[in-house]
Amino acid sequence: MSGVQVEGYNRAPLSRIRIGALMNRKKKINQTLKSKAKKANAKLQSSNKPKYIAKADRELAAEAYTESHAVAVNSVTLDSESAES
């Protein structure tokens, strides 16, 4: 016989229920600890992916580059013209 007959229900012995609950509790604790360790390890890993730059910031950077590049080109041409004179 694997249980106690109580009011028409066949119930498992209490020792089995307690062990089952204990195993579920251990499993949940281990799951939690593993997930925390995994997240901590993931934070330590570095990524080779470049940092995202918003489209507006890219446009501003491109404008600044073209302005500085144009000034540099103009100064070079002015220097070469003055050297020829």
SVG drawing of the C-alpha trace seen along z (x, -y; Angstrom):
<svg xmlns="http://www.w3.org/2000/svg" viewBox="-15 -87 72 89">
<polyline fill="none" stroke="black" stroke-width="0.4" points="0.0,0.0 1.4,-3.3 -0.7,-5.8 -3.3,-6.5 -7.0,-6.4 -8.7,-9.5 -12.3,-10.4 -12.1,-8.7 -8.8,-10.3 -5.6,-8.3 -2.9,-10.5 0.9,-10.1 2.8,-9.8 3.9,-13.1 7.6,-12.2 7.3,-12.2 5.6,-15.6 8.3,-17.1 11.1,-15.7 9.5,-17.0 9.1,-20.4 12.6,-20.4 14.0,-19.5 11.9,-22.2 13.3,-24.7 16.9,-23.6 16.3,-23.7 14.9,-27.2 17.8,-28.4 20.4,-26.9 18.6,-28.4 18.7,-31.9 22.4,-31.6 23.3,-30.3 21.4,-33.2 23.1,-35.8 26.5,-34.3 25.8,-34.3 24.7,-37.9 27.8,-39.0 30.0,-37.1 28.3,-38.7 29.0,-42.2 32.7,-41.4 32.9,-40.5 33.9,-43.4 32.3,-43.9 34.1,-44.8 30.9,-46.4 31.4,-50.2 29.3,-52.5 26.0,-53.6 26.0,-57.2 22.7,-58.8 21.9,-59.9 21.7,-63.6 25.1,-63.3 26.6,-61.7 25.3,-64.5 26.8,-67.1 30.1,-65.3 30.1,-65.1 29.4,-68.8 32.2,-69.6 34.6,-67.4 33.7,-69.0 34.1,-72.5 37.5,-71.7 38.6,-69.9 37.5,-72.8 39.5,-75.2 42.5,-73.0 42.3,-72.8 41.8,-76.5 44.8,-77.3 47.0,-74.9 46.0,-76.5 46.5,-80.0 50.0,-79.0 50.9,-77.5 49.7,-80.6 51.7,-82.9 54.7,-80.7 54.5,-81.0 54.2,-84.7"/>
</svg>
